[in-house]
């Protein structure tokens, strides 16, 4: 009897269950990058879109084959879940899809149909952002309430689908940002419909910001103004709104942000720049930049973030590396969060950064 009890208590570990989830976005590509299914709990396929008619659709002709390949990974790791992410930066027509009961039901029906058609495990909405124009998308003040209603419609539709499939629970999640973006959603109400939030705690400094800075800093640099953004500030904003810690996944970036013509003070941190150069992947940073071609790695102990500075070319790169990711994993555990999310799998082709997350969240 005692032996049986011990086996029952150990069963979750034996099955590979983790106390903290790892969610990775995988973009449509042929072929898909190599993926170790035992290292992730959820793969978010990016992206389905919203049609002008307000329905979830796969615009890419290769998307069905990519989804089939991802679903096939479950045969190697049964606990892996494949979720359809709808939206992305620049994705339009969300506001119309959420506008009224009829449009919400139409979108829900289309999403549920795709989940069933492709044998998926849920839906992730990446509306960037309700009530805001962002990159020129349609928006209206009513988006704030309508987003809650859209999530409630989806939750009901997914629960009905689950009841028809033996009580299966289908996931409903969203990608969310901090700061002013929170004003565009009813955070506490949305949380009731959601399994979790994928916090995009990165892109704090981009071509849209006036200075360089840590694009994924866990804390503020000593040179940053108080209103600057950080991962810790984002988490605290969501917790203060009543979101349960276990519903928060801290987002990390497998790429950097590169700026040229940077003022050399503080090795380019929090400085004006002449041009935004791009977003090099982790693979590219390792191959071309870290410790190479005049780039020197520095560590901001207060922000807990690395950065590269090239004094000769006055080029600054903010990025994430194994040291910063290990500290973020420790942060997740210390604050009792649900886990971590990353963008995007192909940017870390040898899974070096993913392995840091797996080890850090053990």
C-alpha positions as CSV (number, residue, x, y, z in Angstrom):
1,X,0.0,0.0,0.0
2,X,2.8,2.4,0.9
3,X,4.6,1.5,-2.3
4,X,1.5,2.2,-4.3
5,X,1.1,5.6,-2.7
6,X,4.7,6.5,-3.5
7,X,4.2,5.6,-7.1
8,X,1.1,7.7,-7.3
9,X,2.8,10.7,-5.8
10,X,5.8,10.3,-8.2
11,X,3.6,9.8,-11.3
12,X,3.5,13.4,-12.5
13,X,7.4,13.6,-12.5
14,X,7.6,10.3,-14.2
15,X,5.3,11.5,-17.0
16,X,7.5,14.6,-17.5
17,X,5.1,17.1,-15.9
18,X,6.6,20.5,-15.1
19,X,5.7,22.9,-12.3
20,X,6.3,25.8,-14.7
21,X,5.1,25.8,-18.3
22,X,7.2,26.7,-21.4
23,X,5.3,28.2,-24.4
24,X,7.1,28.7,-27.6
25,X,5.9,30.5,-30.8
26,X,6.7,28.7,-34.0
27,X,6.3,30.7,-37.3
28,X,5.0,29.0,-40.4
29,X,7.9,27.8,-42.6
30,X,8.7,25.0,-44.9
31,X,10.5,23.1,-43.6
32,X,9.8,23.9,-39.9
33,X,12.9,24.2,-37.7
34,X,13.9,21.2,-35.6
35,X,11.9,21.1,-32.4
36,X,12.4,18.9,-29.4
37,X,8.8,18.3,-28.2
38,X,9.8,17.2,-24.7
39,X,11.3,20.6,-24.0
40,X,8.0,22.5,-24.4
41,X,4.5,22.3,-23.0
42,X,2.8,24.4,-25.6
43,X,3.6,25.4,-29.2
44,X,1.8,28.5,-30.5
45,X,1.6,28.4,-34.3
46,X,2.0,31.8,-35.8
47,X,-0.2,33.0,-37.4
48,X,-3.7,32.6,-38.5
49,X,-5.3,35.9,-39.5
50,X,-8.7,37.6,-39.2
51,X,-10.4,37.9,-42.6
52,X,-12.3,41.1,-43.7
53,X,-15.4,39.0,-43.0
54,X,-14.3,38.6,-39.4
55,X,-13.3,34.9,-39.5
56,X,-10.2,33.1,-38.4
57,X,-8.4,32.0,-41.6
58,X,-5.0,30.5,-42.7
59,X,-3.7,32.9,-45.3
60,X,-0.4,31.0,-45.9
61,X,-0.7,28.1,-48.4
62,X,1.9,26.2,-46.3
63,X,0.1,26.6,-43.0
64,X,-1.9,23.4,-43.1
65,X,1.2,21.3,-43.7
66,X,3.0,23.1,-40.9
67,X,0.2,22.5,-38.5
68,X,0.1,18.9,-39.4
69,X,3.9,18.6,-38.7
70,X,3.4,20.3,-35.3
71,X,0.5,18.0,-34.4
72,X,2.6,15.0,-35.3
73,X,5.1,16.0,-32.6
74,X,2.4,15.0,-30.0
75,X,3.1,11.4,-31.0
76,X,6.6,11.8,-29.6
77,X,5.5,13.7,-26.5
78,X,1.8,13.3,-25.6
79,X,1.7,16.2,-23.2
80,X,2.6,18.7,-25.8
81,X,-0.2,21.0,-26.8
82,X,-0.5,22.8,-30.2
83,X,-2.3,26.1,-30.1
84,X,-3.4,28.3,-33.0
85,X,-2.3,31.9,-32.6
86,X,-4.4,34.4,-34.4
87,X,-3.1,37.8,-35.2
88,X,0.4,39.3,-34.8
89,X,1.8,42.8,-35.3
90,X,-0.1,44.5,-38.1
91,X,-3.0,41.9,-38.2
92,X,-6.3,43.8,-38.8
93,X,-10.0,43.3,-38.6
94,X,-10.1,42.3,-34.9
95,X,-12.2,45.3,-34.0
96,X,-14.8,44.3,-36.5
97,X,-14.8,40.7,-35.4
98,X,-15.4,41.7,-31.8
99,X,-18.0,44.4,-32.6
100,X,-21.3,42.8,-31.7
101,X,-22.9,39.4,-30.8
102,X,-23.2,38.3,-34.4
103,X,-19.6,39.1,-35.3
104,X,-18.3,37.5,-32.1
105,X,-20.3,34.3,-32.8
106,X,-19.0,34.2,-36.4
107,X,-15.4,34.5,-35.3
108,X,-15.8,32.0,-32.5
109,X,-17.4,29.5,-34.9
110,X,-14.6,29.9,-37.4
111,X,-11.9,29.4,-34.7
112,X,-13.6,26.4,-33.2
113,X,-14.0,24.9,-36.6
114,X,-10.2,25.3,-37.3
115,X,-9.4,23.7,-33.9
116,X,-11.4,20.7,-34.7
117,X,-10.3,20.5,-38.4
118,X,-6.6,20.5,-37.6
119,X,-6.8,18.6,-34.2
120,X,-5.4,21.5,-32.2
121,X,-5.5,22.2,-28.5
122,X,-6.7,25.8,-28.3
123,X,-6.6,29.4,-29.4
124,X,-4.1,32.2,-28.7
125,X,-5.2,35.7,-29.6
126,X,-2.5,38.2,-30.5
127,X,-4.5,41.5,-31.1
128,X,-2.0,44.3,-31.1
129,X,-3.8,46.2,-29.6
130,X,-7.5,46.8,-28.6
131,X,-8.4,50.5,-28.8
132,X,-5.1,51.4,-30.4
133,X,-4.1,52.0,-34.0
134,X,-0.7,50.3,-33.6
135,X,0.6,49.8,-37.2
136,X,-2.6,51.3,-38.7
137,X,-5.2,48.6,-37.8
138,X,-8.9,49.4,-37.3
139,X,-9.8,50.3,-33.7
140,X,-12.5,52.0,-31.6
141,X,-13.0,52.8,-27.9
142,X,-15.6,50.0,-27.7
143,X,-12.8,47.5,-28.2
144,X,-12.1,47.4,-24.5
145,X,-15.4,45.9,-23.6
146,X,-15.8,44.0,-26.9
147,X,-12.5,42.2,-26.3
148,X,-13.8,40.8,-23.0
149,X,-17.0,39.7,-24.8
150,X,-15.0,38.1,-27.6
151,X,-13.0,36.1,-25.1
152,X,-16.2,35.0,-23.3
153,X,-17.6,33.9,-26.6
154,X,-14.5,31.9,-27.4
155,X,-14.4,30.3,-23.9
156,X,-18.0,29.2,-24.3
157,X,-17.3,27.8,-27.8
158,X,-14.2,26.0,-26.7
159,X,-16.0,24.5,-23.7
160,X,-18.8,23.3,-25.9
161,X,-16.3,21.7,-28.2
162,X,-14.6,20.1,-25.3
163,X,-17.9,18.6,-24.0
164,X,-18.3,17.0,-27.4
165,X,-14.8,15.5,-27.1
166,X,-15.1,13.7,-23.8
167,X,-14.6,16.7,-21.5
168,X,-11.3,17.9,-23.1
169,X,-10.2,21.3,-22.0
170,X,-9.2,23.6,-24.8
171,X,-6.8,26.4,-24.1
172,X,-7.6,30.1,-24.5
173,X,-4.7,32.5,-24.1
174,X,-3.6,35.9,-25.3
175,X,-0.4,37.7,-26.1
176,X,-0.4,40.9,-24.0
177,X,1.8,43.9,-23.5
178,X,2.2,46.2,-20.5
179,X,2.1,49.9,-19.8
180,X,-0.4,51.9,-21.8
181,X,-1.6,48.8,-23.7
182,X,-3.3,47.5,-20.5
183,X,-5.7,50.5,-20.7
184,X,-7.2,48.9,-23.8
185,X,-8.5,45.7,-22.1
186,X,-10.5,44.9,-19.0
187,X,-7.6,43.0,-17.4
188,X,-9.4,41.3,-14.5
189,X,-12.4,40.4,-16.5
190,X,-10.3,39.0,-19.4
191,X,-8.4,36.9,-16.9
192,X,-11.5,35.0,-16.0
193,X,-11.8,33.6,-19.5
194,X,-8.2,32.9,-20.1
195,X,-5.9,30.0,-19.1
196,X,-3.0,32.5,-19.1
197,X,-1.4,35.6,-20.5
198,X,1.7,35.4,-22.7
199,X,3.4,38.7,-21.5
200,X,5.4,40.2,-24.3
201,X,8.1,41.6,-21.9
202,X,10.4,42.6,-24.7
203,X,10.6,45.2,-27.5
204,X,10.8,47.9,-24.8
205,X,13.2,49.8,-27.1
206,X,12.8,49.6,-30.8
207,X,12.7,51.9,-33.9
208,X,9.6,53.5,-32.3
209,X,11.4,54.7,-29.2
210,X,13.6,57.8,-29.1
211,X,16.6,56.2,-27.4
212,X,18.4,52.9,-27.1
213,X,17.9,50.8,-24.0
214,X,17.4,47.2,-22.9
215,X,14.7,45.9,-25.1
216,X,14.0,43.0,-22.7
217,X,15.4,44.2,-19.4
218,X,14.1,42.4,-16.3
219,X,14.5,45.7,-14.3
220,X,15.2,49.3,-15.2
221,X,18.8,50.3,-15.8
222,X,20.2,53.0,-13.5
223,X,20.3,55.3,-16.6
224,X,16.6,54.7,-17.5
225,X,13.9,57.2,-16.7
226,X,11.3,56.0,-14.2
227,X,8.6,55.7,-16.9
228,X,10.7,53.2,-18.9
229,X,9.4,49.7,-19.2
230,X,10.8,46.4,-17.8
231,X,9.7,42.8,-17.2
232,X,9.3,43.3,-13.5
233,X,7.1,46.4,-13.9
234,X,4.9,44.5,-16.4
235,X,4.4,41.6,-14.0
236,X,3.6,43.9,-11.1
237,X,1.1,45.8,-13.2
238,X,-0.8,42.6,-14.0
239,X,-0.6,41.3,-10.5
240,X,-1.9,44.6,-9.1
241,X,-4.9,44.3,-11.4
242,X,-5.8,41.0,-9.8
243,X,-4.4,38.6,-12.3
244,X,-3.4,35.3,-10.6
245,X,0.4,34.8,-10.8
246,X,0.0,31.3,-12.3
247,X,-1.8,32.9,-15.3
248,X,1.3,34.9,-16.2
249,X,4.0,33.7,-18.5
250,X,7.1,35.9,-18.6
251,X,8.0,36.5,-22.3
252,X,11.6,36.4,-23.5
253,X,13.1,37.2,-26.9
254,X,15.4,35.0,-28.9
255,X,16.6,38.1,-30.9
256,X,18.2,41.5,-30.3
257,X,17.6,45.1,-31.2
258,X,20.4,46.9,-33.0
259,X,21.0,50.7,-33.3
260,X,23.5,52.7,-35.2
261,X,25.0,56.2,-34.8
262,X,24.6,56.0,-31.1
263,X,25.9,58.5,-28.5
264,X,28.8,56.8,-26.8
265,X,28.0,57.7,-23.2
266,X,27.4,54.7,-21.0
267,X,28.5,52.4,-23.9
268,X,25.4,53.4,-25.8
269,X,22.8,52.6,-23.1
270,X,19.8,54.9,-23.0
271,X,21.2,57.2,-25.7
272,X,20.0,58.9,-28.8
273,X,20.7,57.1,-32.1
274,X,20.8,57.9,-35.8
275,X,19.2,54.8,-37.2
276,X,17.6,51.6,-36.2
277,X,19.4,48.7,-37.9
278,X,17.4,45.7,-37.2
279,X,16.6,42.6,-35.1
280,X,19.4,40.1,-35.3
281,X,18.5,36.5,-34.2
282,X,20.4,34.8,-31.4
283,X,22.1,32.6,-34.1
284,X,23.3,35.7,-35.9
285,X,24.5,37.4,-32.7
286,X,26.6,34.4,-31.8
287,X,28.0,34.0,-35.4
288,X,28.7,37.6,-36.1
289,X,28.6,40.0,-33.1
290,X,29.3,38.7,-29.6
291,X,33.0,39.2,-29.0
292,X,33.5,39.8,-32.7
293,X,34.1,42.7,-35.2
294,X,34.8,45.1,-32.4
295,X,31.7,44.3,-30.3
296,X,32.3,44.1,-26.6
297,X,29.7,42.4,-24.3
298,X,28.7,44.4,-21.2
299,X,26.5,43.4,-18.3
300,X,24.0,45.8,-16.7
301,X,23.8,44.4,-13.2
302,X,20.8,46.6,-12.2
303,X,18.7,45.8,-15.3
304,X,20.1,42.2,-15.3
305,X,20.6,42.4,-19.0
306,X,23.5,42.0,-21.4
307,X,24.3,44.4,-24.3
308,X,26.9,44.9,-27.0
309,X,28.8,48.1,-27.8
310,X,31.0,48.7,-30.7
311,X,33.0,51.9,-30.0
312,X,34.4,52.2,-33.5
313,X,31.1,52.0,-35.3
314,X,29.0,53.4,-32.5
315,X,26.6,50.5,-32.7
316,X,24.6,49.3,-29.7
317,X,22.8,45.9,-29.5
318,X,20.4,44.9,-26.8
319,X,19.7,41.2,-26.5
320,X,19.1,38.2,-24.2
321,X,21.6,35.5,-23.4
322,X,21.9,32.4,-21.2
323,X,22.8,34.6,-18.1
324,X,19.8,36.9,-18.4
325,X,17.4,34.0,-19.2
326,X,18.6,32.0,-16.2
327,X,17.9,35.0,-14.0
328,X,14.4,35.4,-15.5
329,X,13.7,31.7,-14.9
330,X,14.7,32.3,-11.2
331,X,12.4,35.3,-11.2
332,X,9.5,33.2,-12.4
333,X,10.0,30.7,-9.6
334,X,10.5,33.3,-6.9
335,X,7.2,35.1,-7.8
336,X,5.2,31.9,-8.4
337,X,4.4,32.8,-12.0
338,X,3.0,30.2,-14.5
339,X,6.1,29.9,-16.7
340,X,7.8,31.5,-19.6
341,X,7.1,32.2,-23.2
342,X,9.5,32.9,-26.1
343,X,9.5,34.4,-29.5
344,X,10.6,32.6,-31.8
345,X,11.8,29.1,-32.1
346,X,13.7,29.4,-35.5
347,X,15.8,32.2,-34.0
348,X,17.5,29.6,-31.7
349,X,18.2,26.8,-34.1
350,X,20.3,24.7,-31.8
351,X,17.9,25.3,-28.8
352,X,20.7,26.7,-26.7
353,X,18.4,29.4,-25.2
354,X,15.5,27.0,-24.9
355,X,17.7,24.6,-22.9
356,X,18.4,27.5,-20.4
357,X,14.7,27.9,-19.9
358,X,14.2,24.1,-19.4
359,X,17.0,23.9,-16.9
360,X,16.1,27.1,-15.1
361,X,12.4,26.1,-14.6
362,X,13.2,22.5,-13.3
